[in-house]
Amino acid sequence: MVLTCVNDPQFIPAHNEKQVEEAGKKHFSCFWGELCVAFKELKKPMWMLMLVTAINWVAWFPYVLFDTDWMGREVYGCDVGQMAYDSGVHAGFLGLMLNSVVLVVMSLGVEPFGRLVGGVK
């Protein structure tokens, strides 16, 4: 195994060299400023996509967080610390893991499948 390092200097456009030199220590605030400018330039469909994605994450968080505990308590019918509860937690984790694996496979396979059935029209 070989590790290769390359000295790659930061690209600074000619018209911004003085600004970069003056801002030297303001790199952190410059990042937030650029981020705000980037958000201002987004069109409405991208804002809607970001909003739907954020709501989706908020909606899935309790399910992912409490799914394993629910399996141990309700499905396996035991309290914390019992062997059956631990088996339920493991089964819940296995279900979440299989869900992730199916998601990865389908994410990679949806484009070839779409082309197979006729592509985008």
C-alpha positions, 0 to 999 in steps of 0.5 A: 500500500502506497500513500501519495501526498500532493501539495495542492495550493488553494486557488485564489482568483486574481480579482479576489487576492486582496480580499482574501489577504484582508479576510485571512482570519475571517474564514469561518464567517466567510463560509457562513456568508457564502452559504447564505448567498448560495441559499438566496440563489436557490429556486423554489423547487429546490427549497421545496425539495429541501423542506420535504427532505427535512420533514422526512428526516424529522418524521423517520427519526422517532421510528428509527430511534424507538423501533428496537425498543418497541420490538423488545417491549411489545412484540417480544412482551418483556421488560428491559434486562430480560433475555427476550427483550434483548432478542427483540431489540436484536430483531428490531436492529436486524429489521432496520439493517435489512431496510438499509440494505434494501434501500442501497440496492434499490437506489443503485437499481432504480435507474437501470430498471427505469431504462429497462421499462422505457426510460424517461418520456 
